[in-house]
């Protein structure tokens, strides 16, 4: 340290704070802690304000805040910081409750000389469970922010959250279709598989995996070409028996189920546009693109009397 100018080298600061030099380099790349200057040789130098900022970063990390939130919290007002701390406390309490429940299960298993196989399996499932929703009302989003699956705190109108919301809306729309009378059994099975696919996609959106993050949500399948291939095959199989269209199809006029599939098709297109906006990878976009085609085909195939029940657009040329 240069006592006259109150400058700390990156090595001195790392040693004093109990972190590695690589950690300080990482904070610099993230924009969390930038050096006040660099030496002629390119080494980072920090002033007293930088030292104080580092200890604030470490304090927030010690409270369990992920790096994605720390940057915003460093300069937050007291009210925002208090709200973030409250939300962090609620998440911690949920994790503690889950840990306490698992502890009790493990103790019960160890207390029995030969625990029943069913209880062992049940305990293993709890230990390996990826998602557990004990509390639905958390109040953590009252200020217009939400948690991503990777722990980052973001605004609810962030592009990634918008994309996830459209995928969620599509999944819910398919659920409505499944609840309607007249749903063909083969289509119901396919729609349930698609709903599961959409949750796989939602898991990737939750962690930012579609934005280039290192991994999707632990244990969840990534959307890849195999997903698209399944839809390709379903489109070919279901379209084989349909008469060609000579104009654009007007939704409705048949069963409520068919009309709902057309609504789902438009929601799927909207979800696709949201994913284009966040530069989602090719297979993900191809999956939604193919799904909208499949929903159109399914809607046609489900119409009573098929071609006889369809209404098509008639262009009114010359009509003013």
C-alpha positions in Angstrom: 0.0 0.0 0.0 1.2 3.5 -0.8 0.4 5.3 2.5 0.9 8.8 1.0 -1.7 8.4 -1.7 -3.8 5.7 -0.1 -3.6 3.3 -2.9 -3.9 -0.5 -2.5 -2.5 -2.9 -5.1 -4.8 -5.7 -6.2 -2.7 -8.2 -4.2 -2.7 -6.1 -1.0 -6.4 -5.6 -1.2 -7.1 -9.3 -1.8 -5.0 -10.3 1.1 -6.5 -7.7 3.5 -10.1 -8.7 2.5 -9.5 -12.4 2.5 -10.4 -13.0 -1.1 -8.4 -14.0 -4.2 -6.9 -11.8 -6.8 -9.1 -13.6 -9.3 -12.2 -12.6 -7.3 -11.3 -8.9 -7.6 -10.6 -9.4 -11.4 -14.1 -11.0 -11.7 -15.7 -8.1 -9.8 -14.0 -5.7 -12.2 -15.3 -7.6 -15.2 -18.8 -7.5 -13.8 -18.5 -3.7 -13.1 -19.0 -4.3 -9.3 -15.6 -3.0 -8.3 -13.5 -1.1 -10.7 -9.9 0.1 -9.9 -9.3 3.8 -9.5 -6.3 3.5 -11.8 -3.8 1.1 -13.3 0.0 1.3 -13.1 2.2 1.6 -16.1 2.5 -2.2 -16.1 -1.3 -2.6 -16.1 -1.8 -3.6 -12.4 -5.0 -2.5 -10.7 -4.9 0.1 -8.0 -7.7 0.9 -5.5 -8.4 3.9 -3.4 -10.2 4.1 0.0 -13.6 4.3 -1.7 -12.9 1.1 -3.5 -11.8 -0.6 -0.3 -15.1 0.4 1.3 -17.1 -0.7 -1.7 -15.4 -4.1 -1.6 -16.4 -4.6 2.1 -20.0 -3.7 1.2 -19.9 -6.3 -1.6 -18.6 -8.9 0.8 -21.2 -8.0 3.4 -24.0 -8.4 0.9 -22.5 -11.7 -0.2 -22.3 -12.8 3.4 -26.0 -12.2 3.7 -26.6 -14.6 0.8 -27.3 -12.1 -2.0 -26.2 -13.4 -5.4 -23.8 -11.3 -7.5 -26.6 -10.5 -9.9 -28.4 -8.5 -7.2 -25.3 -7.0 -5.4 -24.6 -4.4 -8.1 -28.1 -2.8 -7.7 -28.1 -3.1 -3.9 -24.8 -1.3 -3.5 -26.3 2.0 -4.6 -29.9 1.3 -3.4 -31.7 3.6 -1.0 -32.5 2.4 2.5 -36.1 1.4 1.5 -35.0 -0.7 -1.4 -32.3 -2.4 0.5 -34.7 -3.2 3.4 -37.2 -4.7 0.9 -34.5 -6.8 -0.7 -33.3 -7.9 2.7 -36.9 -8.9 3.7 -37.2 -10.9 0.5 -33.9 -12.6 1.1 -35.0 -13.5 4.6 -38.2 -15.1 3.3 -36.2 -17.2 0.9 -33.8 -18.2 3.7 -36.7 -19.2 5.9 -38.1 -21.4 3.1 -34.7 -23.1 2.7 -34.5 -23.6 6.5 -37.9 -25.1 6.7 -37.1 -27.5 3.9 -33.8 -28.4 5.6 -35.6 -29.0 8.9 -38.1 -31.3 7.2 -35.4 -33.3 5.6 -33.5 -33.6 8.9 -36.6 -35.0 10.6 -37.0 -37.5 7.7 -33.4 -38.6 8.0 -33.6 -39.0 11.8 -36.7 -41.2 11.4 -34.9 -43.4 8.9 -31.9 -43.8 11.2 -34.1 -44.6 14.3 -35.4 -47.7 12.6 -33.3 -50.8 12.4 -34.9 -51.7 9.0 -36.9 -48.7 7.7 -39.6 -49.6 5.2 -38.4 -49.4 1.5 -41.2 -46.9 0.8 -40.0 -44.5 3.4 -36.5 -44.7 2.2 -37.6 -44.0 -1.4 -39.7 -41.1 -0.2 -36.8 -39.6 1.7 -34.5 -40.0 -1.3 -37.1 -38.1 -3.4 -37.1 -35.2 -1.0 -33.3 -35.1 -1.0 -33.1 -35.0 -4.8 -36.1 -32.8 -5.4 -35.4 -29.9 -7.7 -38.5 -27.8 -7.1 -40.4 -27.5 -3.9 -43.2 -25.0 -3.4 -44.2 -24.7 0.2 -45.4 -21.1 0.2 -47.3 -19.6 -2.7 -47.8 -16.1 -1.1 -44.3 -14.8 -0.5 -44.8 -11.0 -1.0 -41.3 -11.0 -2.6 -42.7 -9.5 -5.8 -44.8 -6.7 -4.3 -42.2 -4.1 -5.5 -42.3 -5.3 -9.1 -39.3 -7.6 -9.0 -39.0 -11.4 -9.1 -36.4 -14.1 -8.7 -34.8 -15.9 -11.5 -33.9 -19.6 -11.1 -30.3 -18.7 -10.8 -31.0 -16.3 -7.8 -30.8 -13.1 -9.7 -33.4 -10.4 -8.8 -34.9 -8.7 -11.9 -37.8 -6.5 -12.9 -41.0 -8.3 -13.8 -41.0 -6.6 -17.2 -37.5 -7.8 -18.1 -37.4 -9.4 -21.6 -36.5 -12.8 -20.1 -39.4 -12.7 -17.7 -41.8 -11.5 -20.5 -40.7 -14.5 -22.5 -41.3 -16.9 -19.6 -44.7 -15.3 -19.1 -45.8 -16.0 -22.6 -44.6 -19.6 -22.4 -46.6 -19.9 -19.2 -49.7 -18.4 -20.9 -49.4 -20.9 -23.7 -49.2 -23.8 -21.2 -52.2 -22.6 -19.4 -54.1 -22.2 -22.7 -53.4 -25.8 -23.5 -54.7 -26.7 -20.1 -58.0 -25.0 -20.9 -58.1 -26.9 -24.2 -57.6 -30.2 -22.3 -60.5 -29.4 -20.0 -63.1 -28.9 -22.8 -65.5 -31.6 -24.0 -64.7 -33.3 -27.2 -60.9 -33.4 -26.8 -59.7 -36.4 -29.0 -57.8 -38.9 -26.8 -54.7 -39.0 -29.1 -54.5 -35.2 -29.1 -54.9 -35.0 -25.3 -51.9 -37.3 -24.8 -49.9 -35.1 -27.2 -50.9 -31.9 -25.5 -49.8 -33.2 -22.1 -46.4 -34.0 -23.5 -46.2 -30.5 -25.0 -47.1 -29.0 -21.7 -44.2 -30.9 -20.1 -41.9 -29.6 -22.9 -43.0 -26.1 -22.1 -42.0 -26.5 -18.5 -38.6 -27.7 -19.7 -38.4 -24.4 -21.7 -39.6 -22.5 -18.7 -36.8 -23.9 -16.6 -34.3 -22.7 -19.2 -35.9 -19.3 -19.2 -35.9 -19.2 -15.4 -32.1 -19.6 -15.2 -31.2 -17.5 -18.3 -29.9 -20.6 -20.1 -31.5 -19.3 -23.3 -29.4 -16.1 -22.9 -26.2 -18.1 -23.0 -25.9 -19.1 -19.3 -23.7 -22.1 -18.6 -26.4 -24.5 -17.8 -30.2 -25.0 -17.6 -31.9 -25.7 -14.3 -30.4 -28.7 -12.6 -32.0 -31.9 -13.7 -34.1 -30.3 -16.4 -33.8 -31.3 -20.0 -32.6 -28.7 -22.5 -34.7 -28.0 -25.6 -32.8 -29.6 -28.5 -33.4 -30.9 -31.9 -35.0 -34.1 -30.6 -37.9 -32.0 -29.3 -38.4 -30.4 -32.7 -38.2 -33.8 -34.5 -41.1 -35.1 -32.3 -43.3 -32.2 -33.4 -42.2 -32.6 -37.0 -43.4 -36.2 -37.0 -46.7 -35.3 -35.3 -47.3 -32.6 -37.9 -46.7 -35.1 -40.7 -48.9 -37.8 -39.2 -51.8 -35.6 -38.4 -51.7 -33.5 -41.6 -51.7 -36.6 -43.9 -55.4 -37.1 -43.8 -56.4 -33.4 -44.0 -57.7 -31.9 -47.3 -55.5 -29.0 -48.7 -56.7 -25.5 -48.0 -57.4 -23.1 -50.8 -57.6 -20.0 -48.6 -56.8 -18.8 -45.1 -58.8 -20.5 -42.4 -61.1 -18.4 -40.1 -61.0 -19.7 -36.5 -64.2 -20.9 -34.9 -67.3 -22.3 -36.4 -66.6 -25.8 -35.1 -65.9 -27.1 -31.6 -64.8 -24.9 -28.6 -61.8 -27.2 -28.4 -60.7 -26.4 -31.9 -61.2 -22.7 -31.4 -59.1 -22.8 -28.2 -56.3 -24.5 -30.1 -56.3 -21.6 -32.5 -56.0 -19.2 -29.5 -53.1 -21.2 -28.3 -51.5 -21.0 -31.7 -51.5 -17.2 -31.5 -50.1 -17.3 -28.0 -47.3 -19.6 -29.3 -46.5 -17.1 -32.0 -46.3 -14.3 -29.4 -44.0 -16.5 -27.2 -41.8 -17.1 -30.2 -41.5 -13.4 -30.8 -40.5 -12.8 -27.2 -37.8 -15.5 -27.5 -36.5 -13.9 -30.7 -36.1 -10.7 -28.8 -33.7 -12.3 -26.3 -31.7 -14.1 -29.0 -32.8 -17.6 -27.9 -30.9 -20.5 -29.5 -32.0 -22.1 -32.7 -33.7 -25.3 -31.4 -35.8 -23.3 -28.9 -37.1 -21.0 -31.7 -37.6 -24.0 -34.0 -39.6 -25.8 -31.3 -42.1 -22.9 -30.9 -42.3 -22.3 -34.6 -43.1 -26.0 -35.2 -45.5 -26.0 -32.3 -47.6 -23.2 -33.8 -47.9 -25.2 -37.0 -48.9 -28.3 -35.1 -51.6 -26.5 -33.1 -53.1 -25.2 -36.4 -53.1 -28.8 -37.8 -54.6 -30.2 -34.6 -57.3 -27.6 -34.7 -58.3 -28.6 -38.2 -58.2 -32.3 -37.4 -60.4 -31.8 -34.4 -63.2 -30.0 -36.2 -66.5 -32.0 -36.5 -66.8 -33.2 -40.1 -63.4 -31.8 -40.8 -63.4 -29.9 -44.1 -67.2 -29.5 -44.1 -67.1 -27.5 -40.8 -64.2 -25.2 -41.9 -64.8 -21.5 -42.8 -62.2 -19.8 -45.0 -61.5 -16.2 -45.8 -63.0 -14.7 -48.9 -61.2 -11.7 -50.2 -63.6 -8.8 -51.0 -61.7 -7.2 -53.8 -63.2 -3.9 -54.9 -65.4 -3.6 -51.8 -65.0 -0.2 -50.0 
